[in-house]
Amino acid sequence: MKILEPYRRRIDDLDDKIIDLLAARTDIIREVGNLKYRENIPAVLQDRVDEVIDRAAARADEKGLDPALVRKLYAILVDYSCNLEDVIKGDLAAVRKAVGE
């Protein structure tokens, strides 16, 4: 439907920006995974997990969004991030073991 095209383009543009931001966030998570490996810090720090999700839900509420929805989205995002950090730590440990350190 032609009448929806301008809206669809705007939504597509925002979706592109969201993906770009998720990619940037993931790059930082990779850096954190390396740091956590070097400093022997667990991948999951439950206080921080709770803080990130609570902060996102509060911000959503301020912006008129459904905080429950944002909690669900961030639970998935944070779970992915913690798993990625765990994989990074495991990969670095395997490399270290393979080279005999």
Secondary structure, 3 states (H helix, E strand, C coil): CHHHHHHHHHHHHHHHHHHHHHHHHHHHHHHHHHHHHHCCCCCCCHHHHHHHHHHHHHHHHHCCCCHHHHHHHHHHHHHHHHHHHHHHHHHHHHHHHHCCC
